[in-house]
Amino acid sequence: MTGYSGSDLHYLCQEASMGPIRDIPVDELEFFSHDQMRPVNVSDFEYAMTQVRASVGKDDLDGYVKWNESFGSLGNKAQ
């Protein structure tokens, strides 16, 4: 996913995981059992992507690649 940092992906997954919880009607929360919870699905991630934006721009990425070429480990040098 272009432009998403590790932190961005963390929050994206966290937001998607809230989808099934948000689908529970408020008046059923008190008696709702975890085994009635639907699984997280693609639409939850699609919605999450409207809420969590990528935070790494092209200039940032170019800077990281340049830094890695100069100071990264030998096994991780850009080809």
PDB file of N, CA, C and O in Angstrom:
ATOM      1  N   MET A   1       0.853  -1.161   0.000  1.00  0.00           N
ATOM      2  CA  MET A   1       0.000   0.000   0.000  1.00  0.00           C
ATOM      3  C   MET A   1       0.904   1.231   0.000  1.00  0.00           C
ATOM      4  O   MET A   1       1.524   1.572   1.008  1.00  0.00           O
ATOM      5  N   THR A   2       0.959   1.858  -1.106  1.00  0.00           N
ATOM      6  CA  THR A   2       1.857   2.976  -1.320  1.00  0.00           C
ATOM      7  C   THR A   2       1.574   4.115  -0.356  1.00  0.00           C
ATOM      8  O   THR A   2       0.441   4.577  -0.225  1.00  0.00           O
ATOM      9  N   GLY A   3       2.625   4.556   0.313  1.00  0.00           N
ATOM     10  CA  GLY A   3       2.526   5.723   1.171  1.00  0.00           C
ATOM     11  C   GLY A   3       2.088   5.449   2.595  1.00  0.00           C
ATOM     12  O   GLY A   3       2.062   6.368   3.413  1.00  0.00           O
ATOM     13  N   TYR A   4       1.744   4.209   2.917  1.00  0.00           N
ATOM     14  CA  TYR A   4       1.331   3.883   4.279  1.00  0.00           C
ATOM     15  C   TYR A   4       2.541   3.442   5.094  1.00  0.00           C
ATOM     16  O   TYR A   4       3.268   2.529   4.704  1.00  0.00           O
ATOM     17  N   SER A   5       2.744   4.095   6.218  1.00  0.00           N
ATOM     18  CA  SER A   5       3.809   3.695   7.139  1.00  0.00           C
ATOM     19  C   SER A   5       3.314   2.512   7.959  1.00  0.00           C
ATOM     20  O   SER A   5       2.142   2.143   7.880  1.00  0.00           O
ATOM     21  N   GLY A   6       4.195   1.924   8.735  1.00  0.00           N
ATOM     22  CA  GLY A   6       3.792   0.843   9.629  1.00  0.00           C
ATOM     23  C   GLY A   6       2.718   1.311  10.602  1.00  0.00           C
ATOM     24  O   GLY A   6       1.770   0.583  10.898  1.00  0.00           O
ATOM     25  N   SER A   7       2.877   2.518  11.087  1.00  0.00           N
ATOM     26  CA  SER A   7       1.897   3.097  12.005  1.00  0.00           C
ATOM     27  C   SER A   7       0.552   3.301  11.313  1.00  0.00           C
ATOM     28  O   SER A   7      -0.499   3.031  11.895  1.00  0.00           O
ATOM     29  N   ASP A   8       0.587   3.778  10.069  1.00  0.00           N
ATOM     30  CA  ASP A   8      -0.652   3.949   9.297  1.00  0.00           C
ATOM     31  C   ASP A   8      -1.382   2.616   9.153  1.00  0.00           C
ATOM     32  O   ASP A   8      -2.602   2.555   9.310  1.00  0.00           O
ATOM     33  N   LEU A   9      -0.640   1.547   8.855  1.00  0.00           N
ATOM     34  CA  LEU A   9      -1.245   0.230   8.683  1.00  0.00           C
ATOM     35  C   LEU A   9      -1.832  -0.277  10.000  1.00  0.00           C
ATOM     36  O   LEU A   9      -2.876  -0.930  10.015  1.00  0.00           O
ATOM     37  N   HIS A  10      -1.151   0.032  11.101  1.00  0.00           N
ATOM     38  CA  HIS A  10      -1.671  -0.332  12.422  1.00  0.00           C
ATOM     39  C   HIS A  10      -3.039   0.307  12.634  1.00  0.00           C
ATOM     40  O   HIS A  10      -3.994  -0.374  13.008  1.00  0.00           O
ATOM     41  N   TYR A  11      -3.133   1.608  12.396  1.00  0.00           N
ATOM     42  CA  TYR A  11      -4.399   2.309  12.604  1.00  0.00           C
ATOM     43  C   TYR A  11      -5.462   1.888  11.589  1.00  0.00           C
ATOM     44  O   TYR A  11      -6.652   1.878  11.903  1.00  0.00           O
ATOM     45  N   LEU A  12      -5.037   1.543  10.380  1.00  0.00           N
ATOM     46  CA  LEU A  12      -5.975   1.053   9.372  1.00  0.00           C
ATOM     47  C   LEU A  12      -6.613  -0.255   9.844  1.00  0.00           C
ATOM     48  O   LEU A  12      -7.830  -0.418   9.762  1.00  0.00           O
ATOM     49  N   CYS A  13      -5.803  -1.173  10.333  1.00  0.00           N
ATOM     50  CA  CYS A  13      -6.327  -2.449  10.838  1.00  0.00           C
ATOM     51  C   CYS A  13      -7.197  -2.241  12.069  1.00  0.00           C
ATOM     52  O   CYS A  13      -8.232  -2.890  12.227  1.00  0.00           O
ATOM     53  N   GLN A  14      -6.775  -1.342  12.928  1.00  0.00           N
ATOM     54  CA  GLN A  14      -7.561  -1.041  14.132  1.00  0.00           C
ATOM     55  C   GLN A  14      -8.936  -0.482  13.744  1.00  0.00           C
ATOM     56  O   GLN A  14      -9.954  -0.875  14.314  1.00  0.00           O
ATOM     57  N   GLU A  15      -8.956   0.421  12.788  1.00  0.00           N
ATOM     58  CA  GLU A  15     -10.218   1.010  12.331  1.00  0.00           C
ATOM     59  C   GLU A  15     -11.099  -0.061  11.685  1.00  0.00           C
ATOM     60  O   GLU A  15     -12.301  -0.109  11.948  1.00  0.00           O
ATOM     61  N   ALA A  16     -10.522  -0.917  10.846  1.00  0.00           N
ATOM     62  CA  ALA A  16     -11.294  -1.977  10.188  1.00  0.00           C
ATOM     63  C   ALA A  16     -11.871  -2.942  11.217  1.00  0.00           C
ATOM     64  O   ALA A  16     -12.995  -3.419  11.059  1.00  0.00           O
ATOM     65  N   SER A  17     -11.116  -3.229  12.263  1.00  0.00           N
ATOM     66  CA  SER A  17     -11.589  -4.183  13.274  1.00  0.00           C
ATOM     67  C   SER A  17     -12.789  -3.659  14.055  1.00  0.00           C
ATOM     68  O   SER A  17     -13.493  -4.433  14.705  1.00  0.00           O
ATOM     69  N   MET A  18     -13.027  -2.358  13.998  1.00  0.00           N
ATOM     70  CA  MET A  18     -14.180  -1.772  14.685  1.00  0.00           C
ATOM     71  C   MET A  18     -15.471  -1.934  13.881  1.00  0.00           C
ATOM     72  O   MET A  18     -16.558  -1.738  14.425  1.00  0.00           O
ATOM     73  N   GLY A  19     -15.374  -2.283  12.607  1.00  0.00           N
ATOM     74  CA  GLY A  19     -16.552  -2.426  11.748  1.00  0.00           C
ATOM     75  C   GLY A  19     -17.612  -3.350  12.318  1.00  0.00           C
ATOM     76  O   GLY A  19     -18.772  -2.953  12.431  1.00  0.00           O
ATOM     77  N   PRO A  20     -17.243  -4.585  12.685  1.00  0.00           N
ATOM     78  CA  PRO A  20     -18.255  -5.485  13.238  1.00  0.00           C
ATOM     79  C   PRO A  20     -18.893  -4.956  14.529  1.00  0.00           C
ATOM     80  O   PRO A  20     -20.081  -5.171  14.766  1.00  0.00           O
ATOM     81  N   ILE A  21     -18.129  -4.287  15.339  1.00  0.00           N
ATOM     82  CA  ILE A  21     -18.657  -3.734  16.591  1.00  0.00           C
ATOM     83  C   ILE A  21     -19.653  -2.625  16.297  1.00  0.00           C
ATOM     84  O   ILE A  21     -20.690  -2.518  16.952  1.00  0.00           O
ATOM     85  N   ARG A  22     -19.330  -1.802  15.310  1.00  0.00           N
ATOM     86  CA  ARG A  22     -20.225  -0.698  14.958  1.00  0.00           C
ATOM     87  C   ARG A  22     -21.548  -1.177  14.368  1.00  0.00           C
ATOM     88  O   ARG A  22     -22.535  -0.441  14.377  1.00  0.00           O
ATOM     89  N   ASP A  23     -21.572  -2.398  13.860  1.00  0.00           N
ATOM     90  CA  ASP A  23     -22.800  -2.948  13.283  1.00  0.00           C
ATOM     91  C   ASP A  23     -23.785  -3.476  14.326  1.00  0.00           C
ATOM     92  O   ASP A  23     -24.927  -3.791  13.993  1.00  0.00           O
ATOM     93  N   ILE A  24     -23.355  -3.574  15.574  1.00  0.00           N
ATOM     94  CA  ILE A  24     -24.237  -4.077  16.623  1.00  0.00           C
ATOM     95  C   ILE A  24     -25.211  -2.962  17.012  1.00  0.00           C
ATOM     96  O   ILE A  24     -24.779  -1.874  17.392  1.00  0.00           O
ATOM     97  N   PRO A  25     -26.505  -3.216  16.923  1.00  0.00           N
ATOM     98  CA  PRO A  25     -27.469  -2.194  17.341  1.00  0.00           C
ATOM     99  C   PRO A  25     -27.284  -1.839  18.820  1.00  0.00           C
ATOM    100  O   PRO A  25     -27.069  -2.722  19.651  1.00  0.00           O
ATOM    101  N   VAL A  26     -27.368  -0.584  19.134  1.00  0.00           N
ATOM    102  CA  VAL A  26     -27.121  -0.107  20.497  1.00  0.00           C
ATOM    103  C   VAL A  26     -28.018  -0.814  21.511  1.00  0.00           C
ATOM    104  O   VAL A  26     -27.573  -1.139  22.611  1.00  0.00           O
ATOM    105  N   ASP A  27     -29.250  -1.048  21.153  1.00  0.00           N
ATOM    106  CA  ASP A  27     -30.172  -1.679  22.105  1.00  0.00           C
ATOM    107  C   ASP A  27     -29.863  -3.166  22.323  1.00  0.00           C
ATOM    108  O   ASP A  27     -30.454  -3.790  23.204  1.00  0.00           O
ATOM    109  N   GLU A  28     -28.947  -3.741  21.534  1.00  0.00           N
ATOM    110  CA  GLU A  28     -28.564  -5.147  21.709  1.00  0.00           C
ATOM    111  C   GLU A  28     -27.201  -5.307  22.376  1.00  0.00           C
ATOM    112  O   GLU A  28     -26.796  -6.430  22.674  1.00  0.00           O
ATOM    113  N   LEU A  29     -26.495  -4.224  22.613  1.00  0.00           N
ATOM    114  CA  LEU A  29     -25.144  -4.307  23.170  1.00  0.00           C
ATOM    115  C   LEU A  29     -25.086  -5.048  24.500  1.00  0.00           C
ATOM    116  O   LEU A  29     -24.164  -5.829  24.736  1.00  0.00           O
ATOM    117  N   GLU A  30     -26.048  -4.813  25.354  1.00  0.00           N
ATOM    118  CA  GLU A  30     -26.030  -5.398  26.695  1.00  0.00           C
ATOM    119  C   GLU A  30     -26.073  -6.921  26.648  1.00  0.00           C
ATOM    120  O   GLU A  30     -25.484  -7.578  27.507  1.00  0.00           O
ATOM    121  N   PHE A  31     -26.755  -7.491  25.667  1.00  0.00           N
ATOM    122  CA  PHE A  31     -26.951  -8.934  25.605  1.00  0.00           C
ATOM    123  C   PHE A  31     -26.178  -9.595  24.464  1.00  0.00           C
ATOM    124  O   PHE A  31     -26.352 -10.785  24.203  1.00  0.00           O
ATOM    125  N   PHE A  32     -25.343  -8.841  23.800  1.00  0.00           N
ATOM    126  CA  PHE A  32     -24.613  -9.347  22.636  1.00  0.00           C
ATOM    127  C   PHE A  32     -23.437 -10.198  23.089  1.00  0.00           C
ATOM    128  O   PHE A  32     -22.666  -9.793  23.958  1.00  0.00           O
ATOM    129  N   SER A  33     -23.304 -11.376  22.498  1.00  0.00           N
ATOM    130  CA  SER A  33     -22.216 -12.292  22.829  1.00  0.00           C
ATOM    131  C   SER A  33     -21.130 -12.210  21.752  1.00  0.00           C
ATOM    132  O   SER A  33     -21.431 -11.992  20.579  1.00  0.00           O
ATOM    133  N   HIS A  34     -19.894 -12.382  22.147  1.00  0.00           N
ATOM    134  CA  HIS A  34     -18.782 -12.293  21.186  1.00  0.00           C
ATOM    135  C   HIS A  34     -18.905 -13.328  20.071  1.00  0.00           C
ATOM    136  O   HIS A  34     -18.424 -13.089  18.964  1.00  0.00           O
ATOM    137  N   ASP A  35     -19.531 -14.461  20.331  1.00  0.00           N
ATOM    138  CA  ASP A  35     -19.671 -15.469  19.274  1.00  0.00           C
ATOM    139  C   ASP A  35     -20.731 -15.094  18.234  1.00  0.00           C
ATOM    140  O   ASP A  35     -20.876 -15.787  17.226  1.00  0.00           O
ATOM    141  N   GLN A  36     -21.471 -14.006  18.468  1.00  0.00           N
ATOM    142  CA  GLN A  36     -22.428 -13.503  17.488  1.00  0.00           C
ATOM    143  C   GLN A  36     -21.782 -12.464  16.554  1.00  0.00           C
ATOM    144  O   GLN A  36     -22.393 -12.032  15.576  1.00  0.00           O
ATOM    145  N   MET A  37     -20.561 -12.077  16.865  1.00  0.00           N
ATOM    146  CA  MET A  37     -19.858 -11.045  16.110  1.00  0.00           C
ATOM    147  C   MET A  37     -19.494 -11.563  14.720  1.00  0.00           C
ATOM    148  O   MET A  37     -18.978 -12.672  14.579  1.00  0.00           O
ATOM    149  N   ARG A  38     -19.760 -10.775  13.722  1.00  0.00           N
ATOM    150  CA  ARG A  38     -19.365 -11.154  12.366  1.00  0.00           C
ATOM    151  C   ARG A  38     -17.861 -10.924  12.194  1.00  0.00           C
ATOM    152  O   ARG A  38     -17.278 -10.109  12.909  1.00  0.00           O
ATOM    153  N   PRO A  39     -17.237 -11.621  11.269  1.00  0.00           N
ATOM    154  CA  PRO A  39     -15.805 -11.394  11.028  1.00  0.00           C
ATOM    155  C   PRO A  39     -15.567 -10.063  10.296  1.00  0.00           C
ATOM    156  O   PRO A  39     -16.458  -9.522   9.643  1.00  0.00           O
ATOM    157  N   VAL A  40     -14.362  -9.570  10.427  1.00  0.00           N
ATOM    158  CA  VAL A  40     -13.937  -8.381   9.675  1.00  0.00           C
ATOM    159  C   VAL A  40     -13.893  -8.776   8.206  1.00  0.00           C
ATOM    160  O   VAL A  40     -13.457  -9.876   7.868  1.00  0.00           O
ATOM    161  N   ASN A  41     -14.346  -7.878   7.330  1.00  0.00           N
ATOM    162  CA  ASN A  41     -14.353  -8.211   5.907  1.00  0.00           C
ATOM    163  C   ASN A  41     -13.746  -7.064   5.084  1.00  0.00           C
ATOM    164  O   ASN A  41     -13.341  -6.038   5.631  1.00  0.00           O
ATOM    165  N   VAL A  42     -13.694  -7.256   3.790  1.00  0.00           N
ATOM    166  CA  VAL A  42     -13.074  -6.292   2.882  1.00  0.00           C
ATOM    167  C   VAL A  42     -13.742  -4.921   2.980  1.00  0.00           C
ATOM    168  O   VAL A  42     -13.063  -3.895   2.926  1.00  0.00           O
ATOM    169  N   SER A  43     -15.057  -4.899   3.121  1.00  0.00           N
ATOM    170  CA  SER A  43     -15.746  -3.603   3.199  1.00  0.00           C
ATOM    171  C   SER A  43     -15.321  -2.819   4.439  1.00  0.00           C
ATOM    172  O   SER A  43     -15.326  -1.588   4.424  1.00  0.00           O
ATOM    173  N   ASP A  44     -14.951  -3.527   5.522  1.00  0.00           N
ATOM    174  CA  ASP A  44     -14.443  -2.839   6.711  1.00  0.00           C
ATOM    175  C   ASP A  44     -13.119  -2.137   6.393  1.00  0.00           C
ATOM    176  O   ASP A  44     -12.876  -1.019   6.847  1.00  0.00           O
ATOM    177  N   PHE A  45     -12.272  -2.801   5.613  1.00  0.00           N
ATOM    178  CA  PHE A  45     -11.001  -2.183   5.220  1.00  0.00           C
ATOM    179  C   PHE A  45     -11.217  -1.048   4.220  1.00  0.00           C
ATOM    180  O   PHE A  45     -10.518  -0.036   4.258  1.00  0.00           O
ATOM    181  N   GLU A  46     -12.178  -1.224   3.335  1.00  0.00           N
ATOM    182  CA  GLU A  46     -12.475  -0.149   2.380  1.00  0.00           C
ATOM    183  C   GLU A  46     -12.938   1.101   3.131  1.00  0.00           C
ATOM    184  O   GLU A  46     -12.523   2.214   2.808  1.00  0.00           O
ATOM    185  N   TYR A  47     -13.795   0.912   4.130  1.00  0.00           N
ATOM    186  CA  TYR A  47     -14.237   2.045   4.942  1.00  0.00           C
ATOM    187  C   TYR A  47     -13.061   2.635   5.716  1.00  0.00           C
ATOM    188  O   TYR A  47     -12.905   3.855   5.780  1.00  0.00           O
ATOM    189  N   ALA A  48     -12.239   1.776   6.300  1.00  0.00           N
ATOM    190  CA  ALA A  48     -11.090   2.242   7.087  1.00  0.00           C
ATOM    191  C   ALA A  48     -10.158   3.099   6.237  1.00  0.00           C
ATOM    192  O   ALA A  48      -9.568   4.062   6.728  1.00  0.00           O
ATOM    193  N   MET A  49     -10.029   2.747   4.963  1.00  0.00           N
ATOM    194  CA  MET A  49      -9.143   3.526   4.084  1.00  0.00           C
ATOM    195  C   MET A  49      -9.690   4.927   3.817  1.00  0.00           C
ATOM    196  O   MET A  49      -8.942   5.811   3.399  1.00  0.00           O
ATOM    197  N   THR A  50     -10.979   5.139   4.051  1.00  0.00           N
ATOM    198  CA  THR A  50     -11.525   6.493   3.928  1.00  0.00           C
ATOM    199  C   THR A  50     -11.266   7.307   5.195  1.00  0.00           C
ATOM    200  O   THR A  50     -11.397   8.530   5.201  1.00  0.00           O
ATOM    201  N   GLN A  51     -10.898   6.610   6.261  1.00  0.00           N
ATOM    202  CA  GLN A  51     -10.669   7.271   7.546  1.00  0.00           C
ATOM    203  C   GLN A  51      -9.183   7.450   7.872  1.00  0.00           C
ATOM    204  O   GLN A  51      -8.799   8.421   8.524  1.00  0.00           O
ATOM    205  N   VAL A  52      -8.360   6.516   7.420  1.00  0.00           N
ATOM    206  CA  VAL A  52      -6.920   6.531   7.714  1.00  0.00           C
ATOM    207  C   VAL A  52      -6.178   6.770   6.408  1.00  0.00           C
ATOM    208  O   VAL A  52      -6.227   5.939   5.501  1.00  0.00           O
ATOM    209  N   ARG A  53      -5.510   7.871   6.314  1.00  0.00           N
ATOM    210  CA  ARG A  53      -4.788   8.242   5.094  1.00  0.00           C
ATOM    211  C   ARG A  53      -3.310   7.883   5.189  1.00  0.00           C
ATOM    212  O   ARG A  53      -2.747   7.826   6.282  1.00  0.00           O
ATOM    213  N   ALA A  54      -2.690   7.643   4.049  1.00  0.00           N
ATOM    214  CA  ALA A  54      -1.246   7.407   3.984  1.00  0.00           C
ATOM    215  C   ALA A  54      -0.521   8.675   4.413  1.00  0.00           C
ATOM    216  O   ALA A  54      -0.923   9.783   4.058  1.00  0.00           O
ATOM    217  N   SER A  55       0.552   8.503   5.181  1.00  0.00           N
ATOM    218  CA  SER A  55       1.257   9.675   5.689  1.00  0.00           C
ATOM    219  C   SER A  55       2.661   9.841   5.103  1.00  0.00           C
ATOM    220  O   SER A  55       3.352  10.807   5.424  1.00  0.00           O
ATOM    221  N   VAL A  56       3.082   8.918   4.256  1.00  0.00           N
ATOM    222  CA  VAL A  56       4.426   8.992   3.682  1.00  0.00           C
ATOM    223  C   VAL A  56       4.314   9.474   2.235  1.00  0.00           C
ATOM    224  O   VAL A  56       3.777   8.778   1.373  1.00  0.00           O
ATOM    225  N   GLY A  57       4.828  10.668   1.992  1.00  0.00           N
ATOM    226  CA  GLY A  57       4.800  11.226   0.649  1.00  0.00           C
ATOM    227  C   GLY A  57       5.995  10.773  -0.165  1.00  0.00           C
ATOM    228  O   GLY A  57       6.928  10.178   0.375  1.00  0.00           O
ATOM    229  N   LYS A  58       5.976  11.050  -1.457  1.00  0.00           N
ATOM    230  CA  LYS A  58       7.071  10.656  -2.345  1.00  0.00           C
ATOM    231  C   LYS A  58       8.395  11.260  -1.907  1.00  0.00           C
ATOM    232  O   LYS A  58       9.423  10.584  -1.946  1.00  0.00           O
ATOM    233  N   ASP A  59       8.387  12.526  -1.490  1.00  0.00           N
ATOM    234  CA  ASP A  59       9.631  13.159  -1.034  1.00  0.00           C
ATOM    235  C   ASP A  59      10.181  12.449   0.196  1.00  0.00           C
ATOM    236  O   ASP A  59      11.390  12.246   0.310  1.00  0.00           O
ATOM    237  N   ASP A  60       9.291  12.069   1.121  1.00  0.00           N
ATOM    238  CA  ASP A  60       9.734  11.326   2.309  1.00  0.00           C
ATOM    239  C   ASP A  60      10.349   9.996   1.897  1.00  0.00           C
ATOM    240  O   ASP A  60      11.426   9.631   2.367  1.00  0.00           O
ATOM    241  N   LEU A  61       9.661   9.275   1.018  1.00  0.00           N
ATOM    242  CA  LEU A  61      10.131   7.966   0.586  1.00  0.00           C
ATOM    243  C   LEU A  61      11.481   8.076  -0.115  1.00  0.00           C
ATOM    244  O   LEU A  61      12.378   7.268   0.128  1.00  0.00           O
ATOM    245  N   ASP A  62      11.626   9.072  -0.983  1.00  0.00           N
ATOM    246  CA  ASP A  62      12.908   9.282  -1.661  1.00  0.00           C
ATOM    247  C   ASP A  62      14.017   9.527  -0.643  1.00  0.00           C
ATOM    248  O   ASP A  62      15.135   9.036  -0.804  1.00  0.00           O
ATOM    249  N   GLY A  63      13.706  10.284   0.398  1.00  0.00           N
ATOM    250  CA  GLY A  63      14.691  10.548   1.455  1.00  0.00           C
ATOM    251  C   GLY A  63      15.089   9.278   2.185  1.00  0.00           C
ATOM    252  O   GLY A  63      16.265   9.084   2.494  1.00  0.00           O
ATOM    253  N   TYR A  64      14.120   8.408   2.465  1.00  0.00           N
ATOM    254  CA  TYR A  64      14.420   7.149   3.144  1.00  0.00           C
ATOM    255  C   TYR A  64      15.281   6.244   2.267  1.00  0.00           C
ATOM    256  O   TYR A  64      16.210   5.601   2.755  1.00  0.00           O
ATOM    257  N   VAL A  65      14.970   6.195   0.971  1.00  0.00           N
ATOM    258  CA  VAL A  65      15.756   5.369   0.051  1.00  0.00           C
ATOM    259  C   VAL A  65      17.186   5.894  -0.020  1.00  0.00           C
ATOM    260  O   VAL A  65      18.140   5.117   0.009  1.00  0.00           O
ATOM    261  N   LYS A  66      17.331   7.209  -0.114  1.00  0.00           N
ATOM    262  CA  LYS A  66      18.666   7.818  -0.175  1.00  0.00           C
ATOM    263  C   LYS A  66      19.447   7.532   1.108  1.00  0.00           C
ATOM    264  O   LYS A  66      20.630   7.196   1.056  1.00  0.00           O
ATOM    265  N   TRP A  67      18.784   7.666   2.258  1.00  0.00           N
ATOM    266  CA  TRP A  67      19.440   7.395   3.539  1.00  0.00           C
ATOM    267  C   TRP A  67      19.884   5.943   3.583  1.00  0.00           C
ATOM    268  O   TRP A  67      20.997   5.650   4.020  1.00  0.00           O
ATOM    269  N   ASN A  68      19.013   5.014   3.129  1.00  0.00           N
ATOM    270  CA  ASN A  68      19.344   3.591   3.143  1.00  0.00           C
ATOM    271  C   ASN A  68      20.532   3.292   2.235  1.00  0.00           C
ATOM    272  O   ASN A  68      21.373   2.455   2.564  1.00  0.00           O
ATOM    273  N   GLU A  69      20.602   3.972   1.100  1.00  0.00           N
ATOM    274  CA  GLU A  69      21.737   3.759   0.193  1.00  0.00           C
ATOM    275  C   GLU A  69      23.040   4.197   0.838  1.00  0.00           C
ATOM    276  O   GLU A  69      24.084   3.591   0.599  1.00  0.00           O
ATOM    277  N   SER A  70      22.990   5.241   1.654  1.00  0.00           N
ATOM    278  CA  SER A  70      24.195   5.747   2.301  1.00  0.00           C
ATOM    279  C   SER A  70      24.535   5.029   3.604  1.00  0.00           C
ATOM    280  O   SER A  70      25.703   4.754   3.878  1.00  0.00           O
ATOM    281  N   PHE A  71      23.520   4.729   4.400  1.00  0.00           N
ATOM    282  CA  PHE A  71      23.775   4.260   5.761  1.00  0.00           C
ATOM    283  C   PHE A  71      23.149   2.909   6.107  1.00  0.00           C
ATOM    284  O   PHE A  71      23.408   2.369   7.182  1.00  0.00           O
ATOM    285  N   GLY A  72      22.330   2.358   5.211  1.00  0.00           N
ATOM    286  CA  GLY A  72      21.650   1.079   5.501  1.00  0.00           C
ATOM    287  C   GLY A  72      22.634  -0.073   5.536  1.00  0.00           C
ATOM    288  O   GLY A  72      23.787   0.062   5.127  1.00  0.00           O
ATOM    289  N   SER A  73      22.160  -1.211   6.034  1.00  0.00           N
ATOM    290  CA  SER A  73      23.029  -2.373   6.087  1.00  0.00           C
ATOM    291  C   SER A  73      23.304  -2.875   4.675  1.00  0.00           C
ATOM    292  O   SER A  73      22.536  -2.605   3.751  1.00  0.00           O
ATOM    293  N   LEU A  74      24.393  -3.599   4.516  1.00  0.00           N
ATOM    294  CA  LEU A  74      24.787  -4.099   3.202  1.00  0.00           C
ATOM    295  C   LEU A  74      23.738  -5.005   2.593  1.00  0.00           C
ATOM    296  O   LEU A  74      23.558  -5.004   1.376  1.00  0.00           O
ATOM    297  N   GLY A  75      23.033  -5.791   3.423  1.00  0.00           N
ATOM    298  CA  GLY A  75      22.016  -6.699   2.923  1.00  0.00           C
ATOM    299  C   GLY A  75      20.760  -5.996   2.467  1.00  0.00           C
ATOM    300  O   GLY A  75      19.933  -6.601   1.784  1.00  0.00           O
ATOM    301  N   ASN A  76      20.591  -4.712   2.830  1.00  0.00           N
ATOM    302  CA  ASN A  76      19.377  -3.977   2.488  1.00  0.00           C
ATOM    303  C   ASN A  76      19.613  -2.865   1.496  1.00  0.00           C
ATOM    304  O   ASN A  76      18.739  -2.015   1.326  1.00  0.00           O
ATOM    305  N   LYS A  77      20.743  -2.831   0.838  1.00  0.00           N
ATOM    306  CA  LYS A  77      21.034  -1.781  -0.140  1.00  0.00           C
ATOM    307  C   LYS A  77      20.043  -1.865  -1.293  1.00  0.00           C
ATOM    308  O   LYS A  77      19.734  -2.953  -1.781  1.00  0.00           O
ATOM    309  N   ALA A  78      19.546  -0.704  -1.725  1.00  0.00           N
ATOM    310  CA  ALA A  78      18.639  -0.652  -2.886  1.00  0.00           C
ATOM    311  C   ALA A  78      19.401  -1.091  -4.128  1.00  0.00           C
ATOM    312  O   ALA A  78      20.576  -0.758  -4.287  1.00  0.00           O
ATOM    313  N   GLN A  79      18.755  -1.820  -4.989  1.00  0.00           N
ATOM    314  CA  GLN A  79      19.394  -2.321  -6.209  1.00  0.00           C
ATOM    315  C   GLN A  79      19.269  -1.307  -7.322  1.00  0.00           C
ATOM    316  O   GLN A  79      19.746  -1.547  -8.432  1.00  0.00           O
TER     317      GLN A  79
END
